């Protein structure tokens, strides 16, 4: 389980204007993708591919969980 204070901190960042972000939960092999439009996507697995989308369009990361 991802620590509740990390999710709370991400919500605090979003409230203060920071929109994009990734929250990585290695214990449960999940990544939460926080987008500028306010949506949150969850990806799970042993290997997750992330992109910088419109913030860093040339960035692609593969996270091994």
C-alpha positions in Angstrom: 0.0 0.0 0.0 1.3 3.4 -0.9 1.7 5.6 2.2 -1.4 7.8 2.7 0.8 10.9 3.3 2.3 10.6 -0.2 -1.1 10.7 -1.8 -2.1 13.5 0.4 1.1 15.4 -0.5 0.4 14.9 -4.2 -3.1 16.3 -3.7 -1.6 19.3 -1.9 0.8 19.9 -4.8 -2.2 19.8 -7.2 -4.2 22.2 -5.1 -1.4 24.6 -5.2 -1.2 24.6 -9.0 1.2 21.7 -9.7 -0.7 19.5 -12.1 1.4 16.7 -13.8 3.2 14.1 -11.7 3.9 10.5 -11.2 3.4 8.7 -7.8 5.3 5.3 -7.8 4.2 2.6 -5.5 6.8 -0.1 -5.9 5.4 -2.3 -3.1 2.1 -2.8 -5.1 3.7 -2.4 -8.5 1.6 0.6 -9.5 2.2 4.0 -10.9 -0.4 6.8 -10.5 -0.2 9.4 -13.3 -1.6 12.8 -12.3 -2.4 14.9 -15.4 -2.8 18.6 -16.0 -6.5 18.2 -16.7 -7.1 16.7 -13.3 -7.4 13.1 -14.3 -5.5 10.3 -12.5 -4.6 7.1 -14.3 -3.3 4.0 -12.6 -0.9 1.6 -14.3 0.2 -1.7 -12.8 2.7 -4.4 -13.7 6.3 -5.3 -13.4 7.3 -2.8 -16.1 5.5 0.4 -16.8 6.2 2.8 -19.6 5.7 6.5 -18.8 5.9 9.5 -21.1 6.4 13.2 -20.5 3.2 13.8 -22.5 2.8 17.5 -23.4 5.1 18.8 -20.6 8.2 16.9 -21.8 7.1 15.4 -25.1 10.4 13.7 -25.9 10.7 11.9 -22.5 9.9 8.2 -22.2 10.7 6.2 -19.1 10.3 2.5 -18.4 9.9 1.9 -14.7 10.8 -1.7 -13.5 8.6 -2.3 -10.4 
